[in-house]
Amino acid sequence: MTDTSPRQSAQPPTGSTNERVASLASRCLSRPRLFAVDKSIRCHLLRAPQGYGKTVAMAQYWAEHRQAFAATAWVSVKECRRDLQLLADRICAQISATHEASGQDRSPPPTESLRNLHDLAAWLWETRDRLGSKVLICIDDLEFDLHSIHQIEAFMLATPAEVEFIAASSADIGFARMKARRDTHELRHGALAFTLDEAKAVTLAGERQAVSEAEIHSLWKRTEGWPEIFCLLMQAASERRSTDRLIADHITGVDIDLDKYFRSTILHSLPDDTLSFCVCASILGSVSAEYFNHVFLRNDGAYFIDKLSTERMLFQPRDRSQTAYEFHPLLREFLEHRFSVEYGGLKPNLLARAAQWQRQNNNSRESINLSLRAGEHGSAADVASENMMDIALREGEIDQIQFWQGSFSAAVISGSPTIALGLAWAQIFSHDHRRAEGLLVDLRAADLGGLDQQIRRKIECWCDLIAAIGEATRDNLSESRRQCEAWMKIYDEADLVSKGAVLTCLCFIASSEHRFDDLRALFLVASSVNNIAAHRYALGWLHSAMVLAELSRGDMRAGTALIQKARDDNNAQIKLTPFSVNLLNTLALEIQYEANQLDDIESRVDESLDFVRQHGVVDLTFSAYRTAAAIARRSGNPLRAAELLQELRVIAGESGLFRLEVLARLTLADMFIAESVEQATSILPSRSHSIFFTTHGPYLRARQSLTEARIAARQGKFHLSNRFANVALDHARRLGLGSLEVAALLCNAVAFAGTGKLALSEQRVADAIDIASRFGCYRTLLDERWHLEALGSISTPLLNLIPSEEELGRRPAPVDHLIRSLRSETSVVLTRKELAMLQRIREGLSNRDIAIKHRISEDTVKWHIRNLFAKLKVKNRIQALMESERIGILH
């Protein structure tokens, strides 16, 4: 006969608890990042839906840290059958047993059976000294007794400071008081989801050789890192026959494995009315109570949204306002499929009601989508006619408009100028200028006599705007600039959204042409106009223009700071504008590579390439392909690198982008130099090419001179190499192009070394390292080292001076780096050497240390510092630092 008294059942064998938890911890991927926090924490609170590995994370923390604790306990609210007295008894029993097992004297049990958690807290205070320094209590499955969460939190607050807790729950309820004390570390579904590295590690641990890295990345994106779902699908992908392979890009919520998982694990315990709400809400996407109630003619939307978001965490708020909620995309697809099966006949009418509600609430894009899903193309066309230009210009929904293109008949397009204009706008950002030109030609030729004069004027304004910006996207930048400036004069009365688009285009042209002073002036005006107009799309491009400028300067730290600033810009709303997300991600890829931060970088390459193939202007397309080729070459795959650059030439040829063709050929030539000088020389573009006589000509000539300097050095023609390198160096210094300057300095160094001028050679290397270190353009330095290695013994002394990849990779970017001020009106202009002296002064180096670091004499250091003091109008180092920070020189 089994004794089921509380005291007996509260004392499961300690060994069994230890073994069970240890087994759970050892079988799964270790994720120490989850608990890597700097400050002292008393409670780690894990909150997420089922399947996010909360129990595993707790078990691993327990297993990894139990040696640091004098006593430990692990309890489950579910296993204690919601009996808090039993919960308290089990905690007490395990603490006493583990304390004794560690070699300590057994803690005295309570004089009488614990009646509640309050008694347990009192016992912990009584035995505080005997237990030792720290106690760890893990409480799992809190969601199984929501009514007791308040009492459990009160117990935590009542215990001694030496008691540490980990609690896990699938409910977003309680613990407000714990969080208010600021010693609680909360981990929600976003933190508990797999990172891409963790997803790869799980796959490799399972030895699933049939799954490619691309499939891992696609599955990780589709599942959004939901651990249990990712593992489930990865297992399915590796086990299926080749004829029945799981195709990662095509995974939906109705996949056979997901169907079983959602039915048996996520939804099986939901009450029928709650499950019915989930199925209905799934067809709406982002759901608010008012929206749901309007569509389904009900009044209980708020009740179910609250229930699902707090008690189950299956509904996640879209933003901090918590006005609208969403399912995980795969769960939503599963539920929507169930709706089609169960209520298919009702779907068109419900979608039409949803479209009506979205239109009334000024969400025209979603209204059009819902109308098209409902089969009401006329209603969709009506909304599009009213709002297409706002969706196109201000919201930048380029892919969405491309998707709609096939849904509107030719008659609808020809009968609605705004739909035609919106489609033309999408085409100029999608490499289809012929289609865009055809739409504009038809519009200009159309009889608009039935429209009033103001509307006709607005259509003319938009036509000219799209034509002007279209010239920029096809890389006719001088013509685009001329048309944009003319547009500003002709359409002075135009709306702010249109003005913002034109000003932003002028900013991007200035950035591309390295006219940085013009860019600063234009940015201030464009930023002001776009912020007033809430012009999300233009703000995304504007931020990208500023990041592109920093890339041209070689300043990866400033570029990184600007990308973060863009992503945090509430007006730009980058996360809500997919096009802007991809713009910044493409630029961030090059910055990450240049900064030598190579973790996970290969997994992001395909995404950037796909984007620029569809939408990239020349600067973005070259950035993505050059970076992808450099990553492939660094990974030991030069053939793939060459294929990418040849593909870039094909794109350039098909689109008539001459600048892109020249840049691709120069990059290919650089890659061929180490293997064959003849092949590199043969691929060089002719300097008589028309592109060398455009506004980009000076940069392209400097860039070609750099390649020719490398070729001449490879041929042993060091005097000629020096002349070519100086052309590139002069241009880089004149415009402040840091990466180009680093590469030219190292070419100079080789030329000097080849002619026996070793001191000058070493100084050039020191200067290049200094610039790369200040700006964070480490890969330019390392990639140039690759060219030096091909030169043999002549470059050996120089290679010894350049830090290794490992050394550069360990250098953290300074956290206090400031974004270059666009409002700085200082007239102080410092030379490159004076700036270097200022940096060394800030580092606290003496004149002698500076001389050694830069391989120059101490007298030369003093001369530069005297000039620096004179320009800053100061008398000593402290004043120099204070003045340079005041006027924004130091960053």
Stockholm file with secondary structure:
# STOCKHOLM 1.0

chainA/1-891         MTDTSPRQSAQPPTGSTNERVASLASRCLSRPRLFAVDKSIRCHLLRAPQGYGKTVAMAQYWAEHRQAFAATAWVSVKECRRDLQLLADRICAQISATHEASGQDRSPPPTESLRNLHDLAAWLWETRDRLGSKVLICIDDLEFDLHSIHQIEAFMLATPAEVEFIAASSADIGFARMKARRDTHELRHGALAFTLDEAKAVTLAGERQAVSEAEIHSLWKRTEGWPEIFCLLMQAASERRSTDRLIADHITGVDIDLDKYFRSTILHSLPDDTLSFCVCASILGSVSAEYFNHVFLRNDGAYFIDKLSTERMLFQPRDRSQTAYEFHPLLREFLEHRFSVEYGGLKPNLLARAAQWQRQNNNSRESINLSLRAGEHGSAADVASENMMDIALREGEIDQIQFWQGSFSAAVISGSPTIALGLAWAQIFSHDHRRAEGLLVDLRAADLGGLDQQIRRKIECWCDLIAAIGEATRDNLSESRRQCEAWMKIYDEADLVSKGAVLTCLCFIASSEHRFDDLRALFLVASSVNNIAAHRYALGWLHSAMVLAELSRGDMRAGTALIQKARDDNNAQIKLTPFSVNLLNTLALEIQYEANQLDDIESRVDESLDFVRQHGVVDLTFSAYRTAAAIARRSGNPLRAAELLQELRVIAGESGLFRLEVLARLTLADMFIAESVEQATSILPSRSHSIFFTTHGPYLRARQSLTEARIAARQGKFHLSNRFANVALDHARRLGLGSLEVAALLCNAVAFAGTGKLALSEQRVADAIDIASRFGCYRTLLDERWHLEALGSISTPLLNLIPSEEELGRRPAPVDHLIRSLRSETSVVLTRKELAMLQRIREGLSNRDIAIKHRISEDTVKWHIRNLFAKLKVKNRIQALMESERIGILH
#=GR chainA/1-891 SS CCCCCHHHHTCCCHHHHHHHHHHHHHHSCCCGGGGCCSSCCSEEEEECCTTSCHHHHHHHHHHHHGGGSSEEEEEETTTTTTCHHHHHHHHHHHHHHHHHHTTSCCCCCCSSCCCSHHHHHHHHHHTHHHHCSCEEEEEECGGGGGGGHHHHHHHHHHSCTTEEEEEEESSCCCCHHHHHTTCEEEECHHHHSCCHHHHHHHHHHTTCTTSCHHHHHHHHHHHTTCHHHHHHHHHHHHHSCGGGCCCGGGCCTTCHHHHHHIIIIISTTSCHHHHHHHHHHGGGSSBCHHHHHHHHTCSCHHHHHHIIIIIICCSEESSTTCSCEECCHHHHHHHHHHHHHHHGGGHHHHHHHHHHHHHHTTCHHHHHHHHHHTTCHHHHHHHHHHHHHIIIIITCCHHHHHHHGGGSCHHHHHHCHHHHHHHHHHHHTTTCHHHHHHHHHHHHHSCCTTSCHHHHHHHHHHHHHHHHHHHHHTTCHHHHHHHHHHHHHHTTTCCHHHHHHHHHHHHHHHHHTTCHHHHHHHHHHHHHHHHHTTCHHHHHHHHHHHHHHHHHHTCHHHHHHHHHHHHTCTTTCGGGCHHHHHHHHHHHHHHHHHTTCCTTHHHHHHHHHHHHHHHCCHHHHHHHHHHHHHHHHHTTCHHHHHHHHHHHHHHHHHHTCHHHHHHHHHHHHHHHTTTCHHHHHHHSCCTTSGGGGSTTHHHHHHHHHHHHHHHHHHTTCHHHHHHHHHHHHHHHHHHTCHHHHHHHHHHHHHHHHHTTCHHHHHHHHHHHHHHHHHHTCHHHHHHHHHHHHTTGGGGHHHHTTSCCHHHHHTCCCCTTCCCCCSSCCCCCCCCHHHHHHHHHHHTTCCHHHHHHHHTSCHHHHHHHHHHHHHHHTCSSHHHHHHHHHHTTCCC
#=GC SS_cons         CCCCCHHHHTCCCHHHHHHHHHHHHHHSCCCGGGGCCSSCCSEEEEECCTTSCHHHHHHHHHHHHGGGSSEEEEEETTTTTTCHHHHHHHHHHHHHHHHHHTTSCCCCCCSSCCCSHHHHHHHHHHTHHHHCSCEEEEEECGGGGGGGHHHHHHHHHHSCTTEEEEEEESSCCCCHHHHHTTCEEEECHHHHSCCHHHHHHHHHHTTCTTSCHHHHHHHHHHHTTCHHHHHHHHHHHHHSCGGGCCCGGGCCTTCHHHHHHIIIIISTTSCHHHHHHHHHHGGGSSBCHHHHHHHHTCSCHHHHHHIIIIIICCSEESSTTCSCEECCHHHHHHHHHHHHHHHGGGHHHHHHHHHHHHHHTTCHHHHHHHHHHTTCHHHHHHHHHHHHHIIIIITCCHHHHHHHGGGSCHHHHHHCHHHHHHHHHHHHTTTCHHHHHHHHHHHHHSCCTTSCHHHHHHHHHHHHHHHHHHHHHTTCHHHHHHHHHHHHHHTTTCCHHHHHHHHHHHHHHHHHTTCHHHHHHHHHHHHHHHHHTTCHHHHHHHHHHHHHHHHHHTCHHHHHHHHHHHHTCTTTCGGGCHHHHHHHHHHHHHHHHHTTCCTTHHHHHHHHHHHHHHHCCHHHHHHHHHHHHHHHHHTTCHHHHHHHHHHHHHHHHHHTCHHHHHHHHHHHHHHHTTTCHHHHHHHSCCTTSGGGGSTTHHHHHHHHHHHHHHHHHHTTCHHHHHHHHHHHHHHHHHHTCHHHHHHHHHHHHHHHHHTTCHHHHHHHHHHHHHHHHHHTCHHHHHHHHHHHHTTGGGGHHHHTTSCCHHHHHTCCCCTTCCCCCSSCCCCCCCCHHHHHHHHHHHTTCCHHHHHHHHTSCHHHHHHHHHHHHHHHTCSSHHHHHHHHHHTTCCC
//
